[in-house]
Structure formats: structure tokens, C-alpha cells
Amino acid sequence: MTYPPNAAAAPAAPGATAAAARPGPGVPAQPGPPGRPLPSGAGAGAVPPPAAPGAWAQGREILRRAATTEPGRLRILGALLALLVLAFGAVTSFEVADRASYADDVVGRSQPLSADAADIYRSLADADATAASGFLAGPQESAQIRERYTDDVTTASRLLVRAAASTDADGDAAREIATLNEHLPRYTGLVERARAANRQGLPLGGAYLRYANQTMSRELLPAAERLYALETGRLGRDDDEARAWPFLSLSLGALALAFLAWAQRRNYAMTNRVFNRGLLAASAACVAVALWLLAGHALARAGLDDARAHGQESLQVLNEARINSLKARANENLAVVARGAVLTEDGKRDKYEADYTSSVAALGSALDAARRLADDEAGSGPLTEAAARTGEWRKRHEQARVLDDAGDFTGAMNRIIGTTDSTGQSFDQVDAALGRALAHEQDEFTRAAEGGRDALTGLPFGAAALGVLAAVCAVAGVNRRLSEYR
């Protein structure tokens, strides 16, 4: 069936569309459908909504609202107390661990390196003196002298390897070690040439020996002395760092205890309760850390002070005395070998004899200083013997010089390298006495320094653990008050 098309809509009455589009009186204009632009003039004068506050502003507002109520204030108080006591424990643990590390370096690294540097110098100087003694003995150089020289060179080489393994590769000490390693083979080569010429009776051997001594006195011994000064300086710096008071930890501890006391006073004022168990336990933990810190560091400092006063200073003076005795012995031997061929700068005196005189005088001064530092008979006894043997050494040296000046070279040589009543015998006695004194002072230093280091044992871990315990107790004490508002 065919339907007729719909009839066209009747035209709207004039003004009907406009009337429908305009709202009635008192009705606000409505926005158009989404996605369509508003007609011109629609929404004119509308105020945009305010921007949402930022995260910081919201946080400040939350804290402001929380601070206006007692539960909110208690939560803030608990958080601050926990953070403060945790900071006290953490900083105490860090500072004490740092000082314990320096104290351990004093005992296990710095002081042994300083002692090794002194032994390197002693071994080199003794090798030089022994080489001169063997040269004076001529072709009949004893096996004992040869073995002593070899042992000295071997000891110096071994100690250089150990020092290099414990020293920074780009530091000043490493450069001095490199200098020693470079010139030591040259020195031993010159000594072997001097011995070979001496066995053949050639006068060139004396020149080679003087060249060897110049290498020793101008290159090796100055480098060894600088190495000793560097390692001794490191020892002093490590000792100072280990003895420094932990002022930051003590300040945080005082602040934490003051804040805990104020919190407990506030709790008493608000509730009329004398004690809060949590806050009281936190205070006790902080007091324990503070007292442990004070006692442990005071004991460590006392031990290191004792090690410095009765060990470190004595060791430095004794090493100086031993160095001067070795210098004196080497110069004494070379004075006989050179027989006046090397003069002082003014050309008036034998250089080796002048150096011997100054070295013996320095030896006497160092022995006097060491005796003033010695605090017991075990330390002063060897020094008294060394001083007496030094006096005998001087007398025998004067007798040798008189014989040499009179032309009795054989008699002078016997007074220098002979087996009885010789300066060599006196030197060995002085060196042995100084060795005993050094061993005693080394034991005293190690014992005192280890006691100081051990006083800090367990404190870093204990401070951290007690700090955590104090924080837990502080939060528990505050939560106890918060539970009353629920």
C-alpha cells in the first residue's frame, strides 16, 4: 500500500522561536550542550572556579589543623622525638666508628710504617758502615762482615716492598720509595766494584767506595729520612683524628635529652602524671649512649695520650739517636779510607772527621732526651748503657786518630775495626743498647694504643641499637597518651 507523504509542518507563529530560546524572567542563562560554543554574549561576567591548592599548601594546612588539637600535637611530638633520638644514635655510631678506624690505623698501619721507615734508614746506614769496615779489612774481609752487609741490603729491600704495598701510589711516600728502589742497585754495584778492586790491591777501590758513599749520603739516606718524616707525620695525623672529641654527637645527645625532659614535663602538666614509661625508657637509653660515649672516648683518648707520651715520642728520639750513631760509624770508617782526600767546604778539615764529630754530638743529645722521656728502669737502663758506651767510643776514636796522625795506619785501623777495644766494638754495643730500648718503647706504645682502640669496641653498634630502642620507646610513650583520646 502506498502512503502519502507526511504533510509539511505548519510554519511557526512569528516570534515563537525567539520566545522559546529566551529564558523566563529570573531564570539564569544555561550553558549550551557540550562541544558547542556558547552563543555570543552567553555567560558574560561568570567567575572561574578557584585553583586547587598545591601539595605543600595542603600539607601545611593539615599540620595547622593537627596542631590545633591535642592528638595532632602529640603525633607531631612523637615524630620529632623519634627523629631526634635516631639522629643521636646514628651520628654517634658514625663518629665513633670513624675514630675507631683512625685508632686502628695508628696501631696497625701508621706506626708500623713509621717503624719500617726507620728500619730502612738503619739498614741502609749500617750497610754503608759495614761496607767501609769490610774495605778496611782488605782482601781478608771476614764472612761475618759480608753476611752483615748482605742482611742489611736484604732487609732494606724487603721493607721497601712492604712499605710500597701500604702506600698510595701517587703520594709523596711512593715517590721516595721509587727513589730508594732506583738508587739502591747503583749503590750495591759500586760497593761490589770497590771490593773487587780492593781484592786486587788496586787504589781505585777507595774511589769506588767513596762514590758509593756519596750515593748513599746524597740519594739513599735523604730519601729514607724523608720517607720516615712522611710516615711519622701520617702517624701524628691519625693519632690526632682518633683523639678528637665527638662534639656533634655530644651536642645531639644534649639536645635529645633536653627535648625528652621537656616532653615529660609537658606530659606532667597536661595529665598530672609524674612518669611516662615510654618517654622515661627513651631518656634512659639516651643517657646510656651519652655516658658510654663519654667514658669510651675518654678511655680511648687516655690510652692514645699514654701511647704518644711514653711510646711515640720516645721512639722518635731513639730512632734519631740510632740514625746519628750509624752516621758517626760510617763517617769514622770513611775518614780512615779517604785519609784526608775529602775536605770540608772551607778546605781546613777532613770532611768525614767533621761529620763524625757532629753525629756523635747529636747522638749524645738524643740519648739525654730519651733518658728524660723514659719512665721506668726497663727503658732507662739500656739508655744509661748506651751513653756509657758512647763515651768509650769517643775515647777510642781519639786514640785511633792519634795513631793515624802519627803514621801508624795499622794501629789506627785496629782501633777502628779490631775485635777488642775498638770503636767498632763500642758502636755495636751502643747499637745493641738502642735496639733494646726501642723494643721496650715499641711494646709500651703498642700496649697503650691497643688499649685506647679497644675502649671504643662495640660502641658504634651499641649507639645505633640504643638509638633505635629510644625511638621505639618514645613513640610508645606518645601512643599511650593518644590512646586516651580514642
Beta strands, then each sheet from edge to edge (+ up, - down):
end
